Amino acid sequence: MKKTHAPRSRKLRYVLFLSAACALLVAKKIYDFAVPPYEAKDCTFAYPEATDTTKETTITMLPESPVVFEQEGGVINDASCLNQTAVYGIVDVQSEDDIKNALFFAQENDLKVTAAGQRHSMGGQSFTAGGLVLNMKTFNEMTLDKENKVLHVQTGALWQDVQELLDKEGLSVKAMQSINIFTVGGTLSVNAHGIAHDPGPIAPTVRSLRIMLSDGTIKTASPTENEDLFRAALGGYGLVGVILDVDLDVVDNEAYELSSEYMDYTEFADYYAQHVEGNKDVGLFYGRLSVSPLSYLTEAVVHVYKKTEEEVEIPVLQPDQHDTINRFIINFSKTGSIGRWFRWTLEKYVEPSVHRCSRNQAMSQKEVCLVSRNQEMYDSMGYLKNRLEDTDILQEYFIPHDQMAAFVDGLRSTVQKNGANLLNVTIRIVSKDTVTSLPYAKEDMFAFVLYFNQKLSVEESKTLQQTTVDLIDVATNLGGTYYLPYQLYYSPEELRAAYPEIDAFFAQKQSFDPLGLFSNKFYQKYGPQ
């Protein structure tokens, strides 16, 4: 009997061993998808091809130098993990004198200067090879004129800090990105936009700003004072000077009724025209496109936040409570069709029944979901931080309303042809830009915010580069444009096709910065040679 059952026993142990090994592998994968990183990603180790060919700089500081360096020599990178670049050093900015001293130091040592915040531009817009980087993040004081609803804020302040200050006073920002981890200065420098569809970009909310020019002088600029400087500084990528502080319009924190509706993507433009455009009762609005294989870029959802007539007590801001779950879901969606289907299905059918409000901050348990303006705009997206050997890449395209469906068709065709890993498509509203020197919205447009994932490899970088170039062609052929804070994959000719104002802007830059002190990798590539 023993001899008869021995082989079965060994087979059973083998099966149990394999089952346990598989369970451990699955558990490990779930763990890796769900937990936050314990340290910053080592982009160089994972993807050495991303490193700039410039040698690392070694410097010796003189004891009497007034410039305080937090990093001498070495390298810097941005949020893409693909732009590691050797720099002269990073200056710790605490005051206006620190900035002025750094500018004079750069002139004396023939260095280029770039102001930087969180460095979430993804094409080297916040540094240059061998240059001097001003770390503005501790230049962050704020004062509020509550009566006139004006916030005076230094440009190193984070939007999270701005929101927390305003929330205590019953106020809210008028415009910002959909994530609050960025600096005010970074937002101004790219003229960013978010889910506050009216006004869309931040430029129309700026009453005035102060900016330090390359010779150390400080100018005040507004729509009526030094207007050309005002227009060039907003959305000017830090190329005309260092924006010191700004006066921003702020608004009341309001309670909204949140509703969501699913539809065919071809119905989106008509829905916006009929229900949102010109409707003063709508406080926030944005849409998304499905990337599930069952409805790939054919199904859309709109999220509409209408002012409520209910008398409600608005709760204080609360951090998101679902980072671990959301991190797992987004990372699982990177793995392919099943992951993307799983995520869209959860969002469409499960999330509303689990917590009717997007971040579980309902003010009422009634049928209508009530949320506050501040809470909906208060998002750090901590779940996007992960320990995977990959990187997440943003792109944005601005499309006329009547070309919306045609762009989505082109997007679908391009992504499927190239095999790019598209994780998310958000649709926002940007109004015609009459404020800045480099308007990305030549008319009222839909902004398509694309969120790609790629491995840290040359092959996948080439895939995304080809996808970017193809999508630029799709957008410009439809009378649209693309956003400039991202990777520098486009040619000078493609830049001028989308931004015919670029040469006039470069001429403005040279007039405000005759020393040629301010630069970045964008200007190095596309500016006058």
Phi, psi and omega in degrees: 000318182299317180295325181293321187268349182302313179299320179297319180297318179294320179296318179297316179297322179296315179296316180297321179296314179297319180298317179295320179296317179296319179298320178295319179296318179296316179298319179297318180295316177300318179299313181296325180288331191261330188270151179286162177291149177266351176199168179295151180293142176271086185295325182295315182295318184284328188213073185297338180295343181282349185285135175298145182286349178298136178291150176299140183271135173245125183233155175240117182272137175283142184303328186273003182294131179281355183272127179260116181264130170270344174212125178255119183069208177078201186231167178219158178218174174239186187294342180288337185071010187242009187229039180299129188219138175285136180231164177290320179171170179242126184264134175277116183258118176245339187209171176296325178297324177300319180293313181299316179298322179293322179295317179293321177299318180296319179297317182294332184250014176055050181247152171271154185235139174223131173275140184222149173243253180275352177058050176263358164292146195245018179228027180079023179290347183249017173193171177216153183301127179074010186267177178258127182252129176264112177278108188269359193293340177260007175262081201217030181283152182220145170222146185242128169262091187294323183298318181263002179054056177230129175255124173261120188219136173286153194281354176274354182293144175275148178297328177302315179293322176300313182297319181292325175295312183293323184300323180294340182254009180074022182241171183212158174291153179272324179207144174188179174292172179280354177239142187257017183272355185273162174274155177299319180297320177297319179297316179296320185292337177249002183049059188288167181219170181206213185273357172279093190292340177237102022263355185091259178294161183281336187308317181293348180268358183271119177279318178195165176214159172246138185222137178265125179274175188294337178271005178092352178286152181245128180244144169264133182227143181204180176297345181239355180228126185048053189300319181297321177294319177302313182293325182282329182287321180283118185074021182258007173057032175071017188271349181254345180166182180260112178289122185272308181205171188209147171258119184246140169292137172235164185229173177292143169286130187236161173261135181238152168267119181267129173226149180232143181219136180258145184200169172291144185300331181289347181268352187299311184299317179294321178299313180300314182297323186276326190246342188238311186302124179076001181272106184288349178279348179267119183268324179221153180198138169199165179230169175217154176250144178288139169246012173294141181298337181280343181214041191298111179053032174236341178250137180236153172234140175245140176244116186244129181246103182258142179299135182264151176267356179289146172273110184228151173266116185281124181287162177290161180301141178232140176292158178294143184254004190236028183302317184296313179295312182296324179296317178297315183296314182293322180289324176296324181293340178289343189279347179143198188299317182297317180297319179290322176298316181302315182294312181297321180296317178299314183295324184279319190249331187261313185304317181300328180278337179282309174212112189299331178264147192302329180237028174060037180240040179297142176264356183211148177260016178284178180300322180281134178273121180254130180224160178263153178301313181300316184295320181289336179262004184255092185214121177267349182048047179299338181291348178281346177281129184215175180249021181275155178273070179209181175214151180252131189240131176262147169218155177218142179228139183247121192233134175304148185304318185284356178251011185301308183296322180296321178294317180298321177299316178293322177298313181300313181296317183294313183295318180292322179295317185273343180076027177287150184265088181272119185260333187201144173227115175253142179246123179239176182246129173231128180277162179306131184269115175245012188256317192260165179282337181238073183287126174273342177252097180284343175208179175298128187221162167266135176260121177262111180262112184258137183238106181257156171238141175215151172288159179277075182216156179296319183301312183286333173295320178295322177300315182288328177296315179296320178298318180298311181298317179296318181290328175299318178297317179300312184295311184292328177293340179261010180082018181257185179223181177225161186274142187267352182279016185243197190298147188269057183273345185276156181275164174303325179293320178293325177297314183287334176293322180273329183232076179297347179277358191296321182290324175295323177295316178299324177294320175300315180304315181292329179288323179277337181231065183297340178283348183065033187282319186272133181203171172200180184291331175298310182292324177301324184276320190249347181286174179305133182265000000 
